Amino acid sequence: MMPRVPSRVPEGLLYALTAFGPLAFGCVEPWSRSVLEILAFLLALSCFLRGRRDVPPMASWFWLIPASFAALGALQGLTPIAPDLPRPLAPFTAAPHATHASVLLWAAYAALLWSVPQILSTHEAARRYCRLLFGLGMALATQGMLQAATGSSKMYWLRPAPLGVFASYYNRDHAANFLLMAMLIGLGVLLSKVRRWPAVDGPSREQLNSLAFLSAGVALVFAGIVVCGSRGALLAIPLAGAFVGFLGADFAKRSRERRLRAAAAVVFAAFAVLFTFRLVGAGAEAGALTDHAIAERFLIYADSWSWLRDSPVFGTGLGSFETVYPSYQNLDLTGLVEHAHSDWLELALETGLAGLLAALAAACLLTVGAARTWLTAESREMRALIAGALCAAAAFAFHSLFEFSFQIPGNAVVFLGIVGLLLSAPLWKDKAAARVRPDAPPAWRAAVAVACFLGVARAAAVPAKAEDPTRIRRLAAALYGGAGTGAKTDVGALRAALGLSLTAAELRPFDSKALALAGITLGRLGRTVDSKTFLERSWAIRFTPVNIGKGDRRARNEERQISTLKSLGLMK
């Protein structure tokens, strides 16, 4: 007979996974990403061994959406091609290593989304999960503001990191994205505590203290978002509020009042967008650096349309953005571009219109289902929690229009946890969920599940030992930069940088930056002929046009590319 898994075990694993993501630097490093994936698979295994609970109809299949992206990535990985080769209509990838890593991550997302509705099957569990998210937001906001007040750029005041960090995040915008979801969940918790007080006695002192504490917590997290300086997150707040207000217009009993509320929500959203664009335009005209950064994002968006026209159906492979984008990069935009700064656009580039339409369909279905649950809930407390979760999910989606927060696994896990909360809401919206004890699976099924877990856990642990090519290249660049110049040149550091850059180029043969780094390192070591060979390969990949259109901007870029090659002696 199989030992029964207590219900607290999956819930505790969910809490651990939710907290680990934001606290472990957003899980952007290989070791933390591997731990996150293993925790997600372990969570699904514990739910399976405990016995599957009855879940709402949508929750029973919604996990298939991230699973379908994992399947698409697996198909893409079967056909690796160079970025400059003719592209087939069937799925392919221009970045095999990144695509294989993304497949495992999307599989972990599917495991999480399969598990959460089974864990948050009661209103008590839903309430605890919301409080956990809110508490994490308050903790990170406090840490980040103390970090800013002391002028420290170290993670947890121990680990050196580039300027611009906030709390445990390398990027302030990504920290603001997590705080955004935590604040709106906290607002739902706050509203769930507001009740119709007795007309004579009114609220008790304990109730007033609780409301004061929650209000202070919401203000604290909002202050953290302000300190982050993320205008994208600040814009997402009114847009999410207008979106939820539009959905909530149906609460009005009269049709005329419903139309007025819906129109007011649309006008408010339009005003917020117009005000933001006017503010950005005024800042750019005044020479503000942050607004120049926004202008650079528009250059990325413009370059991406040519990319999408070249691979419209299935994209160029999950995780392929950094590899493929140099073939389209505007020469007015210098530096390394790792992401499209728009999750929706990056998803379209990597998975084509097939992936984008699937994501849009999933968003629409989730919106309709969550709105219906919210509008029909009879419990005021649960209605407030659902509204907070719906607003948080909408804010994440709006923020993802101009930020790549879903590419931060820690934030993606929190978002999918909120999605799972909304999917499970029909069970507890009226505090009337049936408490049915699930039956544990037969021993042979449990053994198969454990074997599958061991297999995917081993696959997830591999990247933690073997660094990906991008990180190897960056380590090589750091060694090259620290080698010094002139008589003080550290030849040993140059040789180490050469070895790492060659390893990165071997793992990712179409990485122009790894090839260029190997070339300049060879040149400094006196191997001129080999240096020229690697530089020629690098610039050939970097400047190979891919179905360049007839636009004037593309023509000017082609002329600049030719002049650059001539100045380097690589073209006559």
MIBAGU-805298 format. One record per residue (C-alpha): residue in one letter; x, y, z. Coordinates in steps of 0.1 Angstrom, whole numbers, padded with zeros to 4 digits, always signed. Layout:
N
AXYZ;...
END
This chain:
572
M+0000+0000+0000;M+0013+0034-0010;P+0020+0059+0019;R-0003+0088+0016;V+0012+0123+0010;P-0002+0149+0034;S-0019+0178+0018;R+0005+0202+0036;V+0034+0188+0015;P+0023+0201-0019;E+0012+0234-0003;G+0046+0238+0014;L+0064+0231-0019;L+0043+0257-0036;Y+0052+0283-0010;A+0089+0273-0013;L+0088+0276-0051;T+0070+0309-0050;A+0094+0324-0025;F+0125+0310-0041;G+0120+0326-0075;P+0121+0363-0064;L+0146+0358-0036;A+0171+0339-0058;F+0178+0368-0081;G+0147+0361-0102;C+0162+0326-0111;V+0181+0341-0141;E+0213+0321-0132;P+0217+0284-0143;W+0219+0271-0107;S+0188+0289-0095;R+0168+0281-0127;S+0177+0244-0122;V+0164+0245-0086;L+0132+0262-0097;E+0126+0236-0124;I+0132+0207-0099;L+0109+0223-0074;A+0081+0226-0100;F+0085+0189-0111;L+0086+0178-0074;L+0054+0198-0068;A+0037+0180-0096;L+0050+0146-0083;S+0037+0153-0048;C+0002+0162-0061;F+0001+0131-0082;L+0012+0108-0053;R-0014+0125-0030;G-0042+0118-0055;R-0057+0141-0081;R-0084+0164-0067;D-0115+0175-0087;V-0107+0208-0103;P-0129+0232-0125;P-0132+0223-0161;M-0108+0250-0174;A-0082+0241-0148;S-0082+0205-0160;W-0067+0214-0194;F-0052+0249-0191;W-0018+0235-0182;L-0017+0220-0218;I-0010+0255-0231;P+0026+0258-0216;A+0030+0221-0224;S+0022+0229-0261;F+0050+0255-0261;A+0074+0229-0247;A+0063+0205-0274;L+0068+0232-0301;G+0103+0239-0287;A+0111+0202-0289;L+0100+0201-0326;Q+0121+0232-0333;G+0151+0216-0316;L+0150+0187-0341;T+0159+0210-0370;P+0188+0234-0361;I+0199+0258-0388;A+0222+0288-0391;P+0205+0322-0388;D+0215+0332-0424;L+0203+0300-0441;P+0170+0297-0460;R+0143+0290-0435;P+0118+0262-0438;L+0081+0265-0432;A+0083+0237-0406;P+0095+0243-0370;F+0133+0249-0367;T+0157+0267-0343;A+0186+0290-0348;A+0198+0285-0312;P+0197+0248-0303;H+0212+0251-0268;A+0188+0279-0258;T+0158+0261-0273;H+0165+0229-0254;A+0168+0248-0221;S+0135+0266-0229;V+0117+0233-0235;L+0126+0222-0200;L+0115+0255-0185;W+0082+0255-0203;A+0076+0219-0191;A+0082+0231-0155;Y+0056+0259-0161;A+0031+0232-0173;A+0038+0211-0141;L+0032+0242-0120;L+0000+0251-0137;W-0013+0215-0134;S-0006+0215-0097;V-0017+0249-0084;P-0055+0245-0089;Q-0053+0212-0070;I-0035+0228-0041;L-0056+0260-0038;S-0089+0241-0038;T-0103+0258-0007;H-0108+0294+0003;E-0084+0289+0033;A-0056+0278+0009;A-0063+0306-0015;R-0063+0332+0014;R-0029+0318+0026;Y-0014+0320-0008;C-0024+0356-0013;R-0010+0366+0020;L+0023+0348+0011;L+0026+0369-0021;F+0018+0401-0003;G+0043+0393+0025;L+0070+0386-0001;G+0063+0419-0017;M+0066+0438+0015;A+0099+0421+0024;L+0115+0428-0010;A+0102+0464-0010;T+0117+0470+0024;Q+0150+0454+0014;G+0152+0474-0018;M+0145+0507-0002;L+0170+0501+0025;Q+0195+0492-0002;A+0188+0524-0020;A+0190+0545+0012;T+0224+0531+0020;G+0237+0535-0015;S+0246+0498-0018;S+0248+0480-0051;K+0254+0446-0036;M+0228+0419-0035;Y+0218+0413+0001;W+0247+0436+0009;L+0271+0407+0002;R+0273+0400-0035;P+0287+0427-0059;A+0264+0435-0088;P+0261+0462-0115;L+0244+0494-0106;G+0206+0495-0110;V+0198+0465-0088;F+0168+0464-0064;A+0166+0440-0035;S+0174+0406-0050;Y+0169+0416-0086;Y+0196+0425-0111;N+0171+0448-0129;R+0148+0474-0113;D+0121+0469-0138;H+0119+0432-0130;A+0117+0439-0093;A+0090+0464-0100;N+0071+0438-0120;F+0070+0414-0090;L+0061+0442-0066;L+0033+0452-0090;M+0017+0418-0087;A+0023+0417-0049;M+0008+0451-0044;L-0024+0443-0063;I-0028+0409-0045;G-0023+0428-0013;L-0050+0453-0023;G-0073+0424-0028;V-0064+0411+0007;L-0071+0446+0021;L-0105+0448+0004;S-0114+0413+0016;K-0111+0426+0052;V-0136+0454+0046;R-0171+0444+0057;R-0204+0460+0065;W-0197+0470+0101;P-0225+0470+0127;A-0242+0504+0127;V-0239+0509+0164;D-0206+0493+0175;G-0187+0496+0143;P-0154+0477+0137;S-0134+0465+0166;R-0099+0477+0175;E-0084+0445+0162;Q-0101+0449+0129;L-0090+0485+0126;N-0054+0475+0134;S-0056+0448+0107;L-0068+0473+0081;A-0042+0498+0091;F-0014+0473+0088;L-0026+0461+0054;S-0030+0496+0041;A+0005+0504+0053;G+0017+0473+0035;V+0001+0483+0002;A+0016+0518+0005;L+0050+0503+0013;V+0050+0480-0018;F+0038+0510-0040;A+0067+0531-0026;G+0091+0502-0036;I+0077+0504-0072;V+0083+0542-0072;V+0119+0538-0059;C+0124+0512-0087;G+0116+0540-0112;S+0098+0517-0136;R+0074+0538-0155;G+0062+0507-0173;A+0050+0492-0140;L+0034+0525-0130;L+0015+0526-0164;A+0004+0490-0160;I-0014+0499-0127;P-0040+0522-0142;L-0043+0500-0173;A-0050+0470-0152;G-0075+0490-0131;A-0093+0502-0161;F-0094+0467-0175;V-0109+0452-0143;G-0132+0482-0141;F-0145+0474-0176;L-0151+0438-0167;G-0168+0448-0134;A-0192+0472-0151;D-0216+0443-0152;F-0221+0446-0115;A-0244+0475-0122;K-0280+0466-0123;R-0291+0490-0150;S-0279+0487-0186;R-0273+0525-0189;E-0251+0525-0158;R-0232+0495-0171;R-0225+0513-0204;L-0213+0544-0185;R-0190+0525-0163;A-0175+0506-0193;A-0171+0538-0212;A-0154+0555-0183;A-0129+0526-0180;V-0120+0529-0217;V-0116+0567-0215;F-0094+0564-0184;A-0072+0538-0201;A-0069+0560-0232;F-0060+0590-0210;A-0033+0570-0192;V-0017+0559-0224;L-0019+0594-0240;F-0004+0610-0209;T+0025+0585-0208;F+0034+0590-0245;R+0033+0628-0240;L+0055+0625-0210;V+0080+0602-0229;G+0081+0626-0258;A+0087+0656-0237;G+0115+0638-0218;A+0132+0627-0251;E+0131+0663-0264;A+0147+0675-0232;G+0175+0649-0236;A+0165+0626-0207;L+0187+0594-0208;T+0158+0572-0197;D+0137+0584-0226;H+0166+0577-0250;A+0165+0541-0236;I+0128+0540-0246;A+0136+0552-0280;E+0161+0523-0283;R+0133+0499-0276;F+0113+0514-0305;L+0143+0506-0327;I+0142+0470-0315;Y+0105+0468-0322;A+0110+0482-0357;D+0138+0457-0365;S+0116+0428-0352;W+0090+0433-0379;S+0114+0422-0406;W+0123+0392-0385;L+0087+0382-0381;R+0081+0385-0419;D+0110+0361-0425;S+0097+0334-0401;P+0060+0341-0396;V+0046+0307-0389;F+0067+0289-0362;G+0094+0315-0354;T+0131+0309-0351;G+0131+0288-0320;L+0124+0293-0283;G+0152+0313-0266;S+0167+0323-0300;F+0163+0361-0297;E+0199+0369-0287;T+0213+0347-0314;V+0191+0359-0343;Y+0187+0396-0335;P+0222+0407-0347;S+0211+0398-0383;Y+0185+0425-0380;Q+0200+0450-0355;N+0199+0486-0366;L+0234+0500-0365;D+0222+0531-0347;L+0216+0507-0318;T+0249+0496-0302;G+0255+0471-0275;L+0242+0436-0266;V+0204+0431-0270;E+0194+0400-0251;H+0156+0404-0253;A+0129+0423-0273;H+0117+0442-0242;S+0083+0430-0250;D+0073+0394-0240;W+0044+0394-0265;L+0067+0404-0294;E+0095+0381-0283;L+0071+0352-0282;A+0059+0359-0317;L+0095+0361-0330;E+0105+0328-0314;T+0073+0308-0319;G+0057+0326-0348;L+0021+0335-0352;A+0012+0300-0341;G+0026+0307-0306;L+0013+0343-0304;L-0023+0333-0313;A-0021+0305-0288;A-0011+0329-0261;L-0038+0354-0270;A-0064+0327-0270;A-0053+0316-0236;A-0054+0351-0223;C-0089+0356-0236;L-0102+0323-0222;L-0086+0331-0188;T-0102+0366-0188;V-0136+0353-0196;G-0135+0325-0171;A-0121+0346-0143;A-0145+0375-0149;R-0174+0351-0149;T-0162+0336-0116;W-0157+0371-0101;L-0191+0384-0112;T-0210+0354-0098;A-0192+0351-0065;E-0214+0355-0034;S-0187+0358-0008;R-0175+0394-0005;E-0142+0383+0009;M-0135+0358-0020;R-0147+0383-0045;A-0121+0408-0033;L-0094+0382-0035;I-0104+0372-0071;A-0105+0409-0081;G-0069+0414-0067;A-0056+0383-0085;L-0074+0393-0118;C-0059+0428-0115;A-0024+0414-0108;A-0026+0391-0138;A-0038+0419-0161;A-0010+0442-0148;F+0016+0416-0156;A+0002+0412-0191;F+0001+0450-0198;H+0037+0454-0183;S+0048+0426-0206;L+0039+0447-0236;F+0071+0468-0231;E+0092+0446-0207;F+0105+0410-0207;S+0093+0400-0172;F+0082+0366-0184;Q+0118+0358-0194;I+0126+0361-0157;P+0116+0326-0144;G+0110+0339-0108;N+0084+0364-0120;A+0069+0339-0145;V+0064+0314-0116;V+0046+0340-0096;F+0024+0350-0125;L+0015+0314-0133;G+0007+0308-0096;I-0018+0337-0098;V-0032+0322-0130;G-0036+0289-0111;L-0054+0308-0083;L-0079+0322-0108;L-0084+0288-0124;S-0092+0273-0090;A-0115+0301-0080;P-0148+0284-0090;L-0142+0259-0062;W-0141+0284-0034;K-0157+0316-0047;D-0186+0311-0023;K-0165+0293+0004;A-0184+0261-0004;A-0157+0238-0018;A-0163+0202-0011;R-0136+0186+0009;V-0131+0152-0008;R-0101+0131+0001;P-0084+0121-0031;D-0074+0085-0037;A-0037+0078-0041;P-0027+0063-0074;P-0018+0026-0078;A+0018+0016-0070;W+0028+0010-0106;R+0016+0045-0116;A+0035+0060-0086;A+0066+0042-0097;V+0063+0055-0132;A+0058+0090-0119;V+0089+0088-0097;A+0109+0075-0126;C+0097+0104-0148;F+0106+0129-0121;L+0141+0115-0117;G+0146+0118-0154;V+0135+0154-0157;A+0152+0164-0125;R+0185+0151-0139;A+0179+0170-0171;A+0172+0202-0151;A+0204+0197-0130;V+0227+0195-0160;P+0227+0233-0169;A+0237+0240-0133;K+0270+0221-0139;A+0275+0230-0176;E+0272+0267-0182;D+0253+0279-0213;P+0273+0295-0241;T+0261+0330-0233;R+0275+0328-0198;I+0308+0313-0210;R+0312+0341-0235;R+0306+0367-0209;L+0331+0351-0186;A+0356+0351-0214;A+0349+0388-0220;A+0355+0396-0183;L+0389+0378-0184;Y+0398+0396-0216;G+0390+0429-0201;G+0410+0421-0170;A+0441+0410-0189;G+0454+0446-0191;T+0473+0462-0219;G+0509+0470-0228;A+0538+0455-0208;K+0514+0446-0180;T+0493+0423-0201;D+0484+0391-0184;V+0490+0364-0210;G+0475+0337-0189;A+0442+0356-0187;L+0442+0361-0224;R+0447+0323-0230;A+0419+0315-0205;A+0397+0340-0224;L+0406+0324-0257;G+0397+0289-0244;L+0363+0300-0231;S+0354+0320-0262;L+0363+0290-0284;T+0341+0268-0262;A+0312+0293-0265;A+0317+0294-0303;E+0317+0256-0304;L+0285+0253-0284;R+0268+0281-0304;P+0285+0282-0339;F+0265+0312-0351;D+0273+0335-0321;S+0291+0364-0338;K+0302+0379-0305;A+0319+0347-0294;L+0337+0345-0327;A+0348+0381-0326;L+0361+0377-0290;A+0381+0347-0301;G+0394+0367-0331;I+0406+0397-0311;T+0421+0375-0284;L+0441+0355-0310;G+0453+0388-0325;R+0466+0400-0291;L+0484+0366-0287;G+0502+0371-0320;R+0482+0347-0342;T+0473+0371-0369;V+0461+0346-0396;D+0438+0328-0372;S+0425+0361-0358;K+0415+0373-0393;T+0397+0340-0399;F+0376+0343-0368;L+0368+0380-0374;E+0357+0373-0410;R+0334+0345-0397;S+0320+0369-0371;W+0314+0398-0394;A+0299+0375-0421;I+0273+0363-0396;R+0268+0397-0381;F+0261+0415-0414;T+0245+0387-0435;P+0212+0402-0447;V+0181+0381-0443;N+0155+0390-0468;I+0162+0427-0465;G+0133+0447-0477;K+0133+0478-0499;G+0128+0503-0471;D+0151+0533-0470;R+0163+0526-0434;R+0174+0491-0444;A+0192+0504-0474;R+0211+0529-0453;N+0220+0501-0428;E+0234+0480-0457;E+0256+0509-0469;R+0269+0513-0433;Q+0276+0476-0430;I+0296+0476-0463;S+0316+0506-0452;T+0324+0490-0418;L+0336+0458-0435;K+0358+0479-0459;S+0373+0498-0430;L+0382+0465-0413;G+0399+0452-0444;L+0374+0424-0448;M+0359+0437-0481;K+0374+0454-0511;
END
